[in-house]
Amino acid sequence: MTDTPQARTARAVLGRRLAAGGVLLVVAACLFGVVAAEVTSGTRLPAIDIEVANWLHRHATPPLVTAMLVWTQLHSTVAVGAYAAVAALVLALERNWRHATLVVVAVGGGLAVNALMKLAFHRARPSFDDPLLTLATYSFPSGHVAGSTIFYGLAVAAVFARTTHARWRAFAVVAALLAIALVAFSRMLLGVHYLSDVVAAFAEGTVWLTFSLGALAMIGRDAANDRAAEPA
């Protein structure tokens, strides 16, 4: 097998991406761990959660509530799952099996992990005398935010894979972060999640997305090595 300059460059790029992904995964996992520890046994963060929840509830105007209800429904776990199913189907029709599998594993697996986390922490949702929205499920971490983080993260990864133009890449990252932040805000304004719920969900989604993308990169590298090792 000939070690061409192109092959060495590809390995170097993959190595840098995996290293950056590893750092991001560790940082996000540590953030989730810190928030989870505070939620279960701390006092400072839960107190901040209550203050933020009460402030948002007092300032929730009817037009803003209506807008946030629409936005939150567009990013429910069912909606995100449907978006992912359509994307995976399109990729499958194009016979892009690796990326179709990535979408299914990243979104489907991430939502499943979130459901397990809710059962593990079984944190009650915020409570108000005049609630804007009531849900019987657990609060920590937010499924809407976790699913949106994974889905928009996949969209950003797709943009990065298709262009090296810094402007488009920056636009994709900023747009995704704003969309996720708006989902988090909608959940807090509607009184169904605390601040720590959405922060932990963002960290959780980032961990799962980074793991999924890293696994895809490793599988692609192994497949490329196998092809290169085949006799002419």
CORCORLIN-V919778 format. One record per residue. N is the residue number from 1. RES is the residue in three letters. PHI is phi in whole degrees, -180 to 180 (* if undefined). PSI is psi in radians with two decimals (999 if undefined). Layout:
n res phi psi
N RES PHI PSI
N RES PHI PSI
This chain:
n res phi psi
1 MET * 2.23
2 THR -87 2.25
3 ASP -91 1.61
4 THR -81 2.80
5 PRO -59 -0.62
6 GLN -64 -0.71
7 ALA -67 -0.71
8 ARG -66 -0.69
9 THR -64 -0.75
10 ALA -62 -0.72
11 ARG -65 -0.67
12 ALA -66 -0.74
13 VAL -63 -0.78
14 LEU -62 -0.72
15 GLY -61 -0.73
16 ARG -66 -0.70
17 ARG -66 -0.75
18 LEU -66 -0.66
19 ALA -65 -0.78
20 ALA -64 -0.72
21 GLY -63 -0.67
22 GLY -63 -0.72
23 VAL -64 -0.80
24 LEU -61 -0.72
25 LEU -62 -0.78
26 VAL -65 -0.77
27 VAL -62 -0.81
28 ALA -65 -0.70
29 ALA -64 -0.69
30 CYS -66 -0.69
31 LEU -62 -0.77
32 PHE -62 -0.74
33 GLY -63 -0.73
34 VAL -64 -0.81
35 VAL -65 -0.76
36 ALA -63 -0.70
37 ALA -64 -0.70
38 GLU -67 -0.68
39 VAL -65 -0.68
40 THR -83 -0.58
41 SER -138 0.00
42 GLY -91 3.10
43 THR -126 -0.54
44 ARG -70 -0.90
45 LEU -66 -0.76
46 PRO -59 -0.61
47 ALA -67 -0.71
48 ILE -65 -0.70
49 ASP -55 -0.82
50 ILE -67 -0.72
51 GLU -62 -0.80
52 VAL -65 -0.75
53 ALA -62 -0.77
54 ASN -67 -0.70
55 TRP -63 -0.80
56 LEU -64 -0.68
57 HIS -64 -0.66
58 ARG -69 -0.50
59 HIS -104 0.29
60 ALA -84 1.73
61 THR -82 2.68
62 PRO -55 -0.80
63 PRO -61 -0.70
64 LEU -67 -0.71
65 VAL -62 -0.74
66 THR -62 -0.79
67 ALA -63 -0.73
68 MET -71 -0.54
69 LEU -64 -0.74
70 VAL -64 -0.82
71 TRP -65 -0.69
72 THR -70 -0.60
73 GLN -68 -0.60
74 LEU -68 -0.29
75 HIS -122 0.46
76 SER -67 2.87
77 THR -63 -0.60
78 VAL -67 -0.78
79 ALA -64 -0.82
80 VAL -63 -0.70
81 GLY -62 -0.68
82 ALA -67 -0.74
83 TYR -59 -0.76
84 ALA -65 -0.69
85 ALA -63 -0.73
86 VAL -65 -0.79
87 ALA -62 -0.74
88 ALA -65 -0.67
89 LEU -65 -0.76
90 VAL -61 -0.77
91 LEU -65 -0.66
92 ALA -66 -0.70
93 LEU -63 -0.51
94 GLU -85 0.06
95 ARG 60 0.51
96 ASN -94 1.29
97 TRP -67 -0.66
98 ARG -62 -0.80
99 HIS -77 -0.52
100 ALA -63 -0.75
101 THR -64 -0.68
102 LEU -59 -0.80
103 VAL -61 -0.78
104 VAL -64 -0.82
105 VAL -68 -0.76
106 ALA -66 -0.92
107 VAL -77 -0.89
108 GLY -63 -0.79
109 GLY -66 -0.69
110 GLY -64 -0.72
111 LEU -67 -0.61
112 ALA -67 -0.74
113 VAL -62 -0.71
114 ASN -62 -0.72
115 ALA -62 -0.69
116 LEU -67 -0.67
117 MET -63 -0.71
118 LYS -59 -0.75
119 LEU -68 -0.58
120 ALA -70 -0.68
121 PHE -95 -0.43
122 HIS 33 0.97
123 ARG -87 2.34
124 ALA -71 2.62
125 ARG -77 2.87
126 PRO -57 2.61
127 SER -126 2.31
128 PHE -134 2.72
129 ASP -68 -0.56
130 ASP -127 1.22
131 PRO -64 2.55
132 LEU -83 -0.52
133 LEU -155 2.41
134 THR -124 2.42
135 LEU -134 2.54
136 ALA -92 -0.16
137 THR -83 3.05
138 TYR -79 2.89
139 SER -101 -0.61
140 PHE -109 2.20
141 PRO -91 3.01
142 SER -72 2.15
143 GLY -70 -0.63
144 HIS -60 -0.81
145 VAL -71 -0.73
146 ALA -62 -0.83
147 GLY -64 -0.72
148 SER -66 -0.68
149 THR -60 -0.79
150 ILE -67 -0.81
151 PHE -65 -0.85
152 TYR -69 -0.53
153 GLY -64 -0.69
154 LEU -63 -0.68
155 ALA -63 -0.73
156 VAL -63 -0.74
157 ALA -61 -0.66
158 ALA -65 -0.71
159 VAL -64 -0.78
160 PHE -62 -0.58
161 ALA -74 -0.39
162 ARG -102 -0.26
163 THR -148 2.60
164 THR -107 0.08
165 HIS -70 2.12
166 ALA -61 -0.62
167 ARG -65 -0.79
168 TRP -68 -0.66
169 ARG -65 -0.77
170 ALA -64 -0.71
171 PHE -61 -0.75
172 ALA -63 -0.76
173 VAL -65 -0.82
174 VAL -65 -0.77
175 ALA -62 -0.74
176 ALA -65 -0.78
177 LEU -64 -0.69
178 LEU -65 -0.72
179 ALA -63 -0.76
180 ILE -66 -0.73
181 ALA -62 -0.64
182 LEU -69 -0.63
183 VAL -62 -0.81
184 ALA -61 -0.76
185 PHE -63 -0.72
186 SER -62 -0.69
187 ARG -68 -0.64
188 MET -75 -0.73
189 LEU -63 -0.66
190 LEU -75 -0.09
191 GLY 78 0.45
192 VAL -111 -0.05
193 HIS -147 2.60
194 TYR -87 2.91
195 LEU -57 -0.79
196 SER -64 -0.50
197 ASP -63 -0.77
198 VAL -78 -0.60
199 VAL -65 -0.80
200 ALA -64 -0.65
201 ALA -66 -0.69
202 PHE -62 -0.76
203 ALA -65 -0.76
204 GLU -62 -0.81
205 GLY -63 -0.66
206 THR -65 -0.73
207 VAL -61 -0.88
208 TRP -66 -0.70
209 LEU -64 -0.78
210 THR -63 -0.74
211 PHE -62 -0.76
212 SER -65 -0.79
213 LEU -66 -0.67
214 GLY -65 -0.70
215 ALA -64 -0.71
216 LEU -63 -0.74
217 ALA -63 -0.72
218 MET -67 -0.70
219 ILE -65 -0.73
220 GLY -64 -0.66
221 ARG -65 -0.78
222 ASP -64 -0.68
223 ALA -65 -0.71
224 ALA -66 -0.68
225 ASN -65 -0.67
226 ASP -64 -0.72
227 ARG -66 -0.70
228 ALA -67 -0.49
229 ALA -81 -0.24
230 GLU -69 2.46
231 PRO -68 2.57
232 ALA -64 999
